[in-house]
Amino acid sequence: MTASQPDNEAIFHAARDIPNPEHRRAYVREACGGDEAQIAYIDALLAAADAPDSLLDRPAGRDPVATIDQPIAERPGTIIGPYKLLEQIGEGGFGVVFQAEQTQPVRRKVALKVLKPGMDTRSVVARFEAERQALALMDHPNIARVFDGGATPSGRPYFVMELVKGVPITDFCDQNHLTPRRRLELFLSVCQAVQHAHQKGIIHRDLKPSNVLVSHHDTMPVVKVIDFGVAKALGQELTDKTLFTGVAQMLGTPLYMSPEQAGMSDLDVDTRSDVYSLGVLLYELLAGTTPFDKERFKGAGYDEIRRIIREEEPARPSTRLSTLGQDAATVSANRESDPRTLSRFLRGELDWIVMKALEKDRNRRYETANGFAIDVQRYLNDEPVLACPPSLGYRLRKFARRNKGGLAVAGLVLFFLVLLGSGVGWAVRDRAAREAEAARQLAERQAKVAGQVESILAEVDLLEKQQQWPEALAAARRAEAALAGGEADAATAQRVRTLLKDLAFIDRLERIRMQTAMMVGGEFDNAGADREYVRTFRDYGVDIDELAVETSIDRLKARPVLAIPLAAALDEWAQARMRILKGHADGSRRLVAVARGIDPDPLRDRLRATWGRTASKVREELRRLADSIDIRAQHPTTLAILASCLREVNHPGAALRLLRDAQGISPEDFWLNFQLAVALSNQKDYEGAVRFFTAAISIRPNSAAAHNNLGLNLVRQGKPDEAIAWCRKAIELDPKYAGPHNVLGMALDDQGKIDDAIASYRKAIDLDPEFANAYDNLGSAFADRGKLDEAIAYHRKAIEIKPKHRNAQSLFQKGVTAIG
């Protein structure tokens, strides 16, 4: 008996009339004849009927069973706005997909998905409208565009997407008998598409084979990821309401759902949820099945499914293959292999990569889809993967595989030496022979180390050219670790030391930008930035305030690849110093001169010329400049500086437009995402700010400032539960950073946990005794507890630090009045 048999409705209605839960369960088990799948189905219907209304409930007054299989009214030939439905091309758990013809404003073929009965039209369409602007920014060859959305004449929500004539990636790979290596190469395109979306602030939330389609284009397979933004618009969660759409249809999502999505907590998903789903997808591409058995999910209730996803550890792909029985032969044949060979192929590195993506604790997964892709690419390049224990034997095997030719020659030489040694054993005992052997072994070790280091240094060079400074520093540290044995030549060791010094310098400069970009009432810590810049340049050997300008330029020009980040830091420093000096340029002229000397870019130099001039004189000049330049021809750093200049002259609208356009062209640039998020926050567009701080974190997962600011904007959105997780992550990344403790206190305050909030505010003040907002918040917390004397004292301290602190002044006066 299956869930589609006609007596389901009779069993459902009879069970609803039994008020006692135990009697009801006994009746259902008996009526279903012990069929576990049907029992789970009826239980889901009963739970859905008894539950309060939600997005996936049926309209009021509608019998739930009567609507499950109710056909939608739309048919080929139906006109929906500017779209004419041509033919049905697919059907899923939540909608029917048609090929449609759009008639205006352009004529083209599109895919139009009409949602099934039971959706709350206004909520779905409103959420989609909130996503529309972000979706429009996505421009990637492996992402199907989402064009439009609304409601049909019959009241069904619909979405209009790029028409993709492809098949699910798993089916495509099996139909074409792709080898595991070719599947991995195809999977890289999926990761790159998802990373692009994350950099636009869009999380898919429902990655699975049916949403990753592949078609041939000029004999080449092309991946298209579909339905971006649709999952969020639907507000889809794993609940009894998901089951309510039909047991067969609901399986596609839970099988690929991350533990945090299945947890139904108040904490929203982040980009690492998509990483988990990508891990499940790769698992299936390699092993021919999902980590958890589909048949098992069919017979389980939603609580049991959630428990499995959250608590049970799946077998590794190589192990899972051995559990498939007769199917293992088919799975292997589809990969041009046999079960034993395929299992051996998956064992080790591919197991490690997949299982890292499937970690229950998202902090232990790959931080980004790009990080996942890089590790897969490292495997394809026969380089050590990051997901494995970095044992010496493992790394030596990798080195040997990459250098087969050279090692083969070395092996022959060694073979003949051994052969010679066996014939003339007396020579081995001779001191000269022993010294020669030791020298040979040393040379061999040096060659191995040199090969490892050269490979890493080539990676550093590439990362530097791409301005990926944190990644370049991490790679340079790997090179330093490889040299730890002291067996490298002096030139190589010196090169690594120089790289480390330079990249550590850039890293400190980037940290200053991040830590001083802490949002406290929309202001930046200019005095703190000035102190840190002075100290950092001095430690590098360039005391700009003391040295002649030409000497500073000479020392900083030693490595041209560093020119842009150094000039950007100098420009930021100059602007911070001018803010301290209330716009007077005298104190920053030396900094500007050094920046101009190492980076004479005409546009950036033109911007520097405006600093210190009266805002009214340069406001329109800067606006015209922003409107006239070809932003595609400019470096992202230049555009970030221009946006900063526009804000300085009180032109936030022009700055916001520039940042939106620039981020659309360079979504991989951390600072464009970060500054755009700050600009949106200042406009009180907290949802937009959350989106782009999330994108910034996907690029630099170790940015404590981005985590802090994301938490702050979630608090401002009224989402303290979500904010807490981001604040705790910021504290983990930088324990000495006061900002996240203050924001954490705000979130706890909103939850009514006043004592915990007070502790967080105190911690923020301990870390930064001049933190005016923390004093103000602490005063408010004591006022909430009725302790007005303490409240007044803390508000007074906030005003002493920041005399124009309006909130503190207002609350101080209220407290004084209340005490009377």
Long-range contacts (C-beta under 8 A, 24 or more apart in sequence): 1-32, 1-33, 1-35, 1-38, 2-35, 2-37, 2-38, 3-37, 3-38, 3-41, 3-246, 3-247, 3-248, 5-38, 8-38, 8-41, 8-42, 8-45, 8-65, 9-65, 11-42, 12-42, 12-45, 12-46, 12-49, 12-65, 13-65, 15-42, 15-46, 16-46, 16-49, 36-299, 37-247, 37-298, 37-299, 40-243, 40-247, 40-298, 40-299, 40-300, 40-301, 41-243, 41-247, 43-301, 44-240, 44-243, 44-244, 44-247, 44-301, 44-302, 45-244, 47-240, 47-243, 47-302, 48-240, 48-241, 48-243, 48-244, 51-240, 51-241, 54-239, 54-241, 55-119, 55-120, 55-123, 55-124, 55-234, 55-235, 55-241, 56-118, 56-119, 56-239, 56-241, 56-242, 56-244, 56-245, 57-118, 57-120, 57-241, 58-117, 58-118, 59-117, 59-118, 64-244, 67-117, 67-118, 68-244, 68-245, 68-246, 70-117, 72-96, 72-114, 72-116, 72-117, 72-154, 72-156, 73-152, 73-154, 73-156, 74-98, 74-114, 74-152, 74-154, 74-156, 78-152, 80-112, 80-114, 80-150, 80-152, 80-153, 80-158, 81-150, 83-110, 83-112, 83-160, 85-112, 92-210, 92-249, 92-252, 93-242, 93-245, 93-246, 93-249, 93-250, 93-252, 93-253, 94-119, 94-234, 94-236, 94-245, 94-249, 95-159, 99-163, 100-160, 102-160, 109-163, 110-147, 110-160, 110-161, 110-162, 110-163, 111-144, 111-160, 111-161, 111-162, 111-163, 111-164, 111-226, 112-158, 112-159, 112-160, 112-161, 113-158, 113-159, 113-160, 113-161, 113-230, 114-152, 114-156, 114-157, 114-158, 115-156, 115-157, 115-158, 115-234, 116-156, 116-245, 117-156, 118-244, 118-245, 119-156, 119-157, 119-234, 121-151, 121-155, 121-156, 121-157, 123-235, 124-157, 124-233, 124-234, 124-235, 125-149, 125-150, 125-151, 125-157, 125-233, 127-232, 127-233, 127-234, 127-235, 128-157, 128-159, 128-229, 128-230, 128-233, 130-687, 131-202, 131-229, 131-232, 131-233, 132-229, 134-200, 134-201, 134-202, 134-229, 134-691, 135-202, 135-228, 135-229, 137-200, 137-660, 137-663, 137-664, 137-667, 138-196, 138-197, 138-200, 138-202, 138-228, 139-664, 140-192, 140-193, 140-196, 140-197, 141-222, 142-189, 142-190, 142-192, 142-193, 142-196, 142-222, 142-223, 142-224, 142-225, 143-193, 143-196, 143-197, 143-224, 143-225, 143-228, 144-213, 144-224, 144-225, 144-226, 144-227, 144-228, 146-227, 146-228, 146-229, 146-230, 149-233, 157-233, 159-230, 159-233, 161-226, 161-227, 162-224, 162-226, 164-213, 164-215, 164-224, 164-226, 165-215, 166-213, 166-214, 166-215, 166-222, 166-224, 167-213, 167-214, 167-215, 168-209, 168-210, 168-212, 168-213, 168-214, 169-209, 169-212, 169-213, 169-214, 169-223, 169-281, 169-285, 170-209, 170-281, 170-284, 170-285, 171-209, 172-214, 172-221, 173-214, 173-285, 173-334, 174-288, 174-334, 176-221, 177-333, 177-334, 177-335, 177-336, 178-335, 179-335, 179-336, 179-337, 180-286, 180-335, 180-337, 180-342, 180-345, 180-346, 180-350, 181-380, 183-285, 183-286, 183-335, 184-282, 184-285, 184-376, 184-379, 184-380, 185-380, 186-214, 186-221, 186-223, 186-285, 187-278, 187-281, 187-282, 187-285, 187-376, 188-373, 188-376, 188-377, 189-222, 189-223, 190-223, 190-225, 190-278, 190-281, 191-278, 191-369, 191-370, 191-372, 191-373, 191-376, 192-369, 192-370, 192-373, 193-223, 193-225, 194-225, 194-274, 194-278, 194-369, 195-368, 195-369, 195-370, 195-373, 195-698, 196-667, 197-225, 197-228, 198-271, 198-274, 198-368, 198-369, 198-694, 198-695, 198-698, 199-667, 199-668, 199-673, 199-695, 199-698, 199-699, 200-667, 200-691, 200-695, 201-673, 201-690, 201-691, 201-692, 201-694, 201-695, 202-228, 202-229, 202-691, 203-232, 203-269, 203-270, 203-271, 203-273, 203-274, 203-694, 204-228, 204-231, 204-274, 204-277, 205-231, 205-232, 205-236, 205-261, 205-269, 205-273, 205-274, 206-230, 206-231, 206-236, 206-253, 206-256, 206-277, 207-256, 207-274, 207-277, 207-278, 207-281, 208-252, 208-253, 208-255, 208-256, 208-277, 208-280, 208-281, 209-281, 209-284, 210-252, 212-281, 237-261, 237-264, 238-262, 238-264, 238-302, 238-305, 238-306, 238-309, 239-264, 239-302, 240-302, 242-302, 243-301, 243-302, 247-298, 248-298, 251-294, 251-297, 251-298, 254-297, 254-305, 254-309, 255-280, 255-290, 255-292, 255-294, 255-297, 256-280, 256-281, 256-290, 257-309, 258-309, 258-362, 259-309, 259-310, 259-360, 259-362, 260-362, 262-305, 262-306, 262-309, 262-310, 263-306, 263-310, 264-306, 265-721, 266-721, 266-722, 267-721, 267-722, 267-725, 268-719, 268-722, 270-362, 270-694, 270-697, 271-368, 271-369, 271-694, 271-697, 271-698, 272-362, 272-365, 272-366, 272-367, 273-362, 274-369, 275-357, 275-362, 275-365, 275-366, 275-367, 275-368, 275-369, 275-372, 276-357, 276-358, 276-359, 276-362, 276-365, 278-357, 278-369, 278-372, 279-354, 279-355, 279-356, 279-357, 279-358, 279-365, 279-372, 280-358, 282-353, 282-354, 282-357, 282-376, 283-314, 283-317, 283-320, 283-354, 283-358, 286-317, 286-346, 286-350, 286-354, 287-317, 287-318, 287-320, 287-321, 287-331, 287-346, 288-321, 288-324, 288-327, 288-328, 288-330, 288-331, 288-334, 288-335, 289-320, 289-324, 289-327, 289-331, 291-315, 291-320, 291-358, 310-360, 311-360, 313-360, 314-358, 316-346, 316-347, 316-351, 316-354, 316-355, 317-346, 317-350, 317-351, 317-354, 318-343, 318-344, 318-346, 318-347, 318-348, 318-350, 318-351, 321-346, 348-388, 349-379, 349-385, 349-387, 349-388, 350-379, 352-385, 352-387, 352-388, 353-379, 353-385, 353-387, 355-387, 356-387, 363-729, 367-701, 368-698, 368-699, 368-701, 369-698, 370-698, 371-701, 383-455, 395-452, 396-448, 399-448, 399-451, 399-452, 402-451, 402-455, 403-451, 410-444, 442-487, 445-485, 445-487, 446-487, 446-488, 446-489, 449-482, 449-483, 449-485, 449-487, 449-488, 450-488, 450-489, 450-492, 452-482, 453-479, 453-482, 453-483, 453-488, 453-492, 453-496, 454-492, 456-482, 457-495, 457-496, 457-499, 460-499, 460-503, 464-561, 464-562, 465-561, 467-564, 467-565, 469-503, 469-506, 469-507, 469-510, 469-565, 470-507, 470-510, 470-700, 470-702, 472-503, 473-500, 473-503, 473-504, 473-506, 473-507, 476-500, 476-503, 501-540, 502-559, 502-562, 505-536, 505-540, 506-562, 506-565, 506-566, 508-536, 508-539, 509-533, 509-536, 509-565, 509-566, 509-569, 510-565, 512-536, 512-569, 513-569, 513-572, 513-671, 514-703, 514-704, 514-705, 514-706, 515-704, 515-705, 515-734, 515-737, 516-576, 517-674, 517-678, 517-705, 517-709, 518-705, 518-708, 518-709, 518-737, 518-739, 519-678, 519-681, 519-708, 519-709, 519-712, 519-739, 520-739, 520-742, 520-771, 520-772, 520-773, 521-773, 521-805, 522-681, 522-682, 524-576, 524-579, 526-576, 526-577, 526-579, 526-580, 527-580, 529-572, 529-573, 529-576, 530-573, 530-576, 530-577, 530-580, 533-569, 533-572, 533-573, 533-576, 544-590, 544-591, 544-594, 545-590, 549-590, 549-593, 549-594, 549-597, 550-597, 552-594, 552-597, 553-594, 553-597, 553-598, 556-594, 556-598, 557-597, 557-598, 563-598, 563-599, 564-599, 564-635, 564-637, 565-637, 566-595, 566-598, 566-599, 567-595, 567-598, 567-599, 567-601, 567-604, 567-637, 568-637, 568-640, 568-641, 570-594, 570-595, 570-598, 571-595, 571-604, 571-608, 571-641, 574-608, 574-611, 575-611, 575-644, 575-648, 578-611, 578-612, 583-612, 584-612, 585-611, 585-612, 588-612, 601-635, 601-638, 603-629, 603-634, 603-638, 603-642, 604-637, 604-638, 604-641, 607-638, 607-641, 607-642, 607-645, 610-645, 611-645, 615-648, 615-649, 615-650, 618-649, 619-649, 619-650, 619-651, 622-646, 622-649, 622-651, 622-654, 623-651, 623-654, 626-654, 626-657, 626-658, 627-654, 631-658, 631-661, 631-662, 631-665, 632-665, 636-662, 636-666, 636-669, 636-671, 636-672, 637-671, 639-666, 639-672, 640-669, 640-671, 640-672, 640-675, 643-675, 643-679, 644-675, 647-679, 652-679, 652-682, 652-683, 655-679, 656-680, 656-683, 663-692, 667-695, 668-699, 669-699, 670-696, 670-699, 670-700, 670-703, 673-699, 674-703, 674-705, 674-706, 674-709, 677-706, 677-709, 677-710, 677-713, 678-709, 681-709, 681-712, 681-713, 681-716, 684-716, 686-713, 686-714, 686-716, 686-717, 687-717, 689-713, 690-714, 690-717, 702-733, 703-733, 704-730, 704-731, 704-733, 704-734, 704-737, 704-740, 705-730, 705-737, 705-739, 707-733, 707-740, 708-737, 708-739, 708-740, 708-743, 711-740, 711-743, 711-744, 711-747, 712-743, 712-746, 714-747, 715-743, 715-746, 715-747, 715-750, 718-750, 720-746, 720-747, 720-748, 720-750, 720-751, 721-747, 721-751, 723-747, 724-748, 736-767, 737-767, 738-763, 738-764, 738-765, 738-767, 738-768, 738-771, 738-774, 739-764, 741-767, 741-774, 742-771, 742-773, 742-774, 742-777, 745-774, 745-777, 745-778, 745-781, 746-777, 749-777, 749-780, 749-781, 749-784, 754-781, 754-784, 754-785, 757-781, 758-782, 770-801, 771-801, 772-797, 772-798, 772-801, 772-802, 772-805, 772-808, 773-798, 773-805, 775-801, 775-808, 776-805, 776-807, 776-808, 776-811, 779-808, 779-811, 779-812, 779-815, 780-811, 783-811, 783-815, 788-815, 788-818, 788-819, 789-819, 791-815, 792-816, 792-819
